[in-house]
Amino acid sequence: MAKPAAQNQVHLPADFEQVFAVAEPIGGWLTVEQAFLLYRQARAVDRPGAVIVEIGSHQGRSTVVLALAAPDSTVIAVDPFVDGAMFGGLGTKEKFEANLQRAKVTDRVELVQAKSTDRRQAWERPFELLYIDGKHDYWTVTDDLKWATHLPEGGSVLIHDAFSSIGVTLGLLRWVLPGTQLRYVGRAGSLAHFEKRRPSLADRARFIRQLPWWVRNVAIKVLLRLRLYPLARLAGHHDKADPY
Ligand SMILES: C[S@@+](CC[C@H](N)C(=O)[O-])C[C@H]1O[C@@H](n2cnc3c(N)ncnc32)[C@H](O)[C@@H]1O
């Protein structure tokens, strides 16, 4: 049964627990609190014909959460299935397809096997919810943020690793913080929630107040790379995996 982390007790409804029970065995980095945020936002937009775009699907952990949370919607999963030790290439695509089949959502997920940056300019199809978790460098994030132009006013953008990756956060600091399109709503760990609406000063200030936590997470990642686990524990991180 899915359990929230002790420091962040959230009430998890039974229907979400059923969804997370299907997604939990799938490899990936999405935590239970983050899955719950995705689930709530997908639920909120679900209606016949609704479309959710996910950039970066890996083995389908988040794809399955989105598809099960929004049974009347279509999820478009954009992922080139990049090769390498981290993401696994075509073997990952096979796992993605098998995981979707096991979750019985194959018929509601459309795979776009391509880089988000290669598809963005010609994209015309509107959608109701955007989840960004693809390549985490500054330039790709800068481009991925432009997918939000296809959202309706008030639509949500969820961005993974928004406060645990240098590239993602720099992209947000450069384009979102001084921008007029996206207002910061909140976060589940490092999964940030923005809304397509003009931000107020208070919204910008709330975003800025998360930055010390981002600095702490980057410092922890450095300590983990240096195998300085006791120092990471002193900073409150009791895991050998990165903070998400
Ligand atoms: C962190 S994983 C996604 C995890 C997934 N959202 C989950 O929760 O399980 C990042 C994924 O982004 C994909 N990726 C890398 N570059 C990309 C790009 N330019 N466009 C879209 N996806 C990309 C990788 O192949 C990888 O599967």
The ligand as a MOL file (V3000), in Angstrom:
LIG
                    3D

  0  0  0     0  0            999 V3000
M  V30 BEGIN CTAB
M  V30 COUNTS 27 29 0 0 0
M  V30 BEGIN ATOM
M  V30 1 C 13.6520 11.2010 -15.8480 0
M  V30 2 S 13.1490 10.1970 -17.1810 0 CHG=1
M  V30 3 C 11.4080 10.3340 -17.1760 0
M  V30 4 C 10.7800 9.6000 -16.0360 0
M  V30 5 C 9.2890 9.4610 -16.1340 0
M  V30 6 N 8.6180 10.7430 -16.2910 0
M  V30 7 C 8.7810 8.7810 -14.8660 0
M  V30 8 O 8.2650 9.4550 -13.9740 0
M  V30 9 O 8.9290 7.5820 -14.7510 0 CHG=-1
M  V30 10 C 13.6400 11.1950 -18.5150 0
M  V30 11 C 13.2200 10.6550 -19.8760 0
M  V30 12 O 13.3880 11.7200 -20.8060 0
M  V30 13 C 13.7530 11.1700 -22.0280 0
M  V30 14 N 14.3700 12.2250 -22.8300 0
M  V30 15 C 15.6700 12.5660 -22.9640 0
M  V30 16 N 15.8080 13.5760 -23.8360 0
M  V30 17 C 14.5500 13.8920 -24.2360 0
M  V30 18 C 14.0240 14.8620 -25.1270 0
M  V30 19 N 14.8210 15.7150 -25.7800 0
M  V30 20 N 12.6750 14.8970 -25.3080 0
M  V30 21 C 11.8600 14.0510 -24.6480 0
M  V30 22 N 12.3110 13.1150 -23.7840 0
M  V30 23 C 13.6320 13.0420 -23.5910 0
M  V30 24 C 14.6780 10.0080 -21.6960 0
M  V30 25 O 14.7200 9.0700 -22.7540 0
M  V30 26 C 14.0300 9.4840 -20.4190 0
M  V30 27 O 13.1930 8.3970 -20.7110 0
M  V30 END ATOM
M  V30 BEGIN BOND
M  V30 1 1 1 2
M  V30 2 1 2 3
M  V30 3 1 2 10
M  V30 4 1 3 4
M  V30 5 1 4 5
M  V30 6 1 5 6
M  V30 7 1 5 7
M  V30 8 2 7 8
M  V30 9 1 7 9
M  V30 10 1 10 11
M  V30 11 1 11 12
M  V30 12 1 11 26
M  V30 13 1 12 13
M  V30 14 1 13 14
M  V30 15 1 13 24
M  V30 16 1 14 15
M  V30 17 1 14 23
M  V30 18 2 15 16
M  V30 19 1 16 17
M  V30 20 1 17 18
M  V30 21 2 17 23
M  V30 22 1 18 19
M  V30 23 2 18 20
M  V30 24 1 20 21
M  V30 25 2 21 22
M  V30 26 1 22 23
M  V30 27 1 24 25
M  V30 28 1 24 26
M  V30 29 1 26 27
M  V30 END BOND
M  V30 END CTAB
M  END
